[in-house]
Amino acid sequence: EYSVLDLAVDGYDQIIINCTDVTLKGKADIEACVNVVIDINSEQEARVKFRDVNIYSHKDVILSIAKGTHVNIELCGNNTISRGSVRVPEGATLYFGGKGNLKVESSESNSYGIGGNYTQDFGVIMLDCKGSISVDVNGDSVIGIGGGTGSAGSKIGLISGNVSMTLNGKDIVAIG
């Protein structure tokens, strides 16, 4: 179990997860400035628990799933990813489950919440949680969940939970 707050205070600005089972904890009301990269062997599945994680970054992408990686994120409590996006490239799988909540907030000219932007591909994105997932995106070209190009392996599944979006821009795609 790792505290994103302690890591940020100790000067770490990037967390690279290359193991199959880890818990990241935080405090829902205190932001930590870190990027999270999940990159494991493509033959394994990473299980990551977010417990009251509140992270932001000065980069466009805050949570990045490596191509070929399968990630199951269990949401516990209230989690926020602000000032950036969750990147799921073609060939990657991201599954959100658990009983907690997630809010993703991004504001860039070519912005997205979960997946990729208008010029990027996306992989498999599955939302299957008991809580809520909120995506708030602002910019010129905006995608809520999905990406600019999909392949035969691209897939978006809204299985359970409450999903809401607030999208502001000139060119907008909610899901797709």
C-alpha positions in Angstrom: 0.0 0.0 0.0 1.4 3.4 -1.1 0.4 6.8 0.0 0.3 9.2 -3.0 0.6 12.1 -0.6 3.8 10.8 1.0 5.3 10.1 -2.4 4.5 13.6 -3.6 5.9 15.2 -0.4 9.1 13.1 -0.9 9.5 14.7 -4.3 8.2 11.9 -6.5 6.2 13.2 -9.5 5.7 9.8 -11.2 4.6 6.4 -10.0 5.3 3.5 -12.3 3.4 0.3 -11.4 4.9 -2.8 -12.9 3.5 -5.4 -10.5 0.2 -7.2 -10.4 -1.4 -6.1 -7.1 -1.0 -2.7 -5.5 -3.1 -0.2 -3.5 -2.7 3.6 -3.8 -4.2 5.6 -1.0 -4.7 9.3 -0.5 -7.1 11.8 1.2 -10.1 12.8 -0.9 -9.7 16.4 0.1 -5.9 16.8 -0.4 -4.4 16.9 -3.9 -1.1 15.2 -4.7 0.8 16.2 -7.9 1.9 12.8 -9.5 1.5 10.9 -12.7 0.7 7.2 -12.6 1.9 4.8 -15.3 0.8 1.2 -15.3 3.0 -1.0 -17.4 3.2 -4.8 -16.7 3.8 -7.9 -18.7 1.0 -8.3 -21.3 0.3 -11.8 -20.1 -0.7 -10.7 -16.7 -3.5 -8.5 -15.3 -2.7 -5.6 -12.8 -5.1 -5.1 -9.9 -4.8 -1.6 -8.6 -6.9 -0.3 -5.7 -7.6 3.5 -5.6 -8.6 4.5 -2.1 -9.5 8.2 -1.8 -6.8 9.1 -4.4 -6.8 12.8 -5.5 -4.1 13.4 -8.1 -3.3 16.1 -10.6 -0.4 16.9 -12.9 1.1 19.5 -15.0 1.1 17.0 -17.9 -1.9 16.2 -20.2 -2.0 12.5 -19.1 -2.2 11.6 -15.4 -3.0 7.9 -15.5 -1.5 6.0 -18.4 -2.1 2.4 -19.3 0.7 0.9 -21.4 -0.2 -0.8 -24.7 -0.7 -4.6 -24.1 -1.5 -4.1 -20.4 -4.8 -5.3 -18.8 -5.7 -3.2 -15.7 -8.5 -3.7 -13.2 -8.9 -0.6 -10.9 -11.0 -1.0 -7.9 -12.5 2.3 -6.7 -12.9 2.8 -3.0 -14.1 6.1 -1.5 -13.9 9.3 -3.5 -11.2 9.5 -6.2 -10.3 12.5 -8.4 -8.0 12.8 -11.4 -7.9 16.5 -12.3 -6.0 18.7 -14.8 -5.4 15.7 -17.0 -6.7 12.5 -18.6 -6.7 8.7 -18.4 -4.9 7.3 -21.5 -6.0 3.9 -22.7 -4.2 3.2 -26.1 -5.2 0.5 -28.6 -4.1 -2.9 -27.2 -4.7 -1.8 -23.6 -7.6 -2.8 -21.4 -8.9 -0.7 -18.5 -11.7 -1.9 -16.2 -13.1 0.3 -13.4 -14.9 -1.6 -10.7 -15.6 -1.3 -6.9 -18.0 0.6 -4.8 -16.3 4.0 -4.9 -16.5 7.0 -7.1 -14.2 8.6 -9.7 -14.2 12.1 -11.1 -12.0 12.9 -14.1 -11.5 16.6 -15.0 -9.5 17.7 -18.0 -9.1 21.1 -19.8 -6.8 21.2 -22.9 -7.5 22.4 -26.4 -7.6 18.7 -27.7 -9.0 17.2 -24.5 -10.5 13.9 -23.4 -11.5 12.1 -20.1 -10.8 8.4 -20.6 -9.3 6.9 -23.7 -7.6 9.2 -26.2 -8.0 12.5 -28.0 -9.3 13.2 -31.5 -6.0 12.1 -33.1 -5.4 9.1 -30.9 -6.6 5.5 -30.9 -8.2 3.8 -27.8 -8.4 0.2 -26.4 -10.9 -1.5 -24.2 -12.6 0.7 -21.5 -15.1 -1.1 -19.2 -17.0 0.8 -16.5 -18.6 -1.7 -14.0 -18.8 -0.1 -10.5 -21.3 0.3 -7.8 -20.5 4.0 -7.4 -20.4 6.8 -9.9 -17.9 8.0 -12.6 -18.0 11.6 -13.6 -16.2 13.0 -16.6 -15.8 16.8 -17.0 -13.9 17.9 -20.1 -13.3 21.3 -21.6 -11.5 22.3 -24.8 -11.9 22.9 -28.5 -12.1 19.2 -29.5 -13.5 17.1 -26.7 -14.0 13.4 -26.1 -15.6 12.1 -22.9 -14.9 8.4 -23.2 -13.3 6.8 -26.2 -10.9 8.3 -28.8 -10.5 9.7 -32.3 -9.9 6.3 -33.9 -10.9 2.9 -32.9 -9.9 -0.5 -34.2 -11.6 -3.9 -34.3 -10.3 -4.4 -30.7 -11.6 -1.1 -29.4 -14.5 -1.4 -27.1 -16.4 0.7 -24.5 -18.7 -1.0 -22.0 -21.0 0.8 -19.6 -22.0 -2.2 -17.5 -23.1 -0.7 -14.2 -22.8 2.3 -12.0 -23.8 5.9 -12.6 -21.9 7.6 -15.4 -22.2 11.4 -16.0 -20.5 13.8 -18.3 -20.1 17.5 -18.7 -18.4 18.3 -22.0 -17.8 21.9 -23.3 -16.1 22.6 -26.7 -16.6 23.2 -30.4 -16.3 19.5 -31.5 -17.7 17.1 -29.0 -18.0 13.3 -28.8 -19.5 11.9 -25.5 -18.8 8.2 -26.0 -17.1 6.7 -29.0 
